[in-house]
Amino acid sequence: MDQGLTPTVEPVSKLIQELNKLPGVGPKSAQRLAYHLLRAPEEQTRLLTEAILSVKQKISLCSVCFNVTDADTCLICRNDQRDRSQICIVEQPQDILALEHTGIYKGLYHVLHGAISPTEGVGADDVRIKELMNRLQGSSVSEVILATNTNLEGEQTAMYLSKIISPLSIRITRLAQGLPFGTELEYADDVTLTRAIEGRQEF
Ligand SMILES: [Zn+2]
């Protein structure tokens, strides 16, 4: 554990250590959370523990789009009201939440679970691109929306996807307008995202 924190008994320091491993939780926040949980009613901590365990036990990935699901296919793939001619390609399942929150996109999704990054040794085979291509082959999909992040990895991934999808003569668009370079979709606000979907451009 980092220096400068109050030394504490083992179960507490262990909890701090584990919380500190979570994204966005630094040593100070981990300490604050740990002491919050220490003071919280037992019922609250029990619900939290159960929620964490149940995510690990009951949740898997959709066999079609790789979104998180508690069944073979996810709620979006199962929904008859969704437009099956459009597939929006995102990096992470939480990007779907952000886009769904805008309420304007009615198509399907495909989650890559990452982005191509030669510098970090992540190639096309390390994300769900093969599965996407299998899905597109002989499908009735008429438009693919590239909604990868607007950072270097996201742009590289979009370029690569555009190159391999174009022979399939499917319209390829990219979320662009309003999203500044370096934006992670998950953190974009509704107005910006809505504008980005509506203003998507041929890619
Ligand atoms: Zn799905």
Residues whose N, C-alpha, C, O or C-beta is under 5 A from the ligand:
A	BS01	ZN	C62 V64 C65 F66 N67 T73 C74 C77
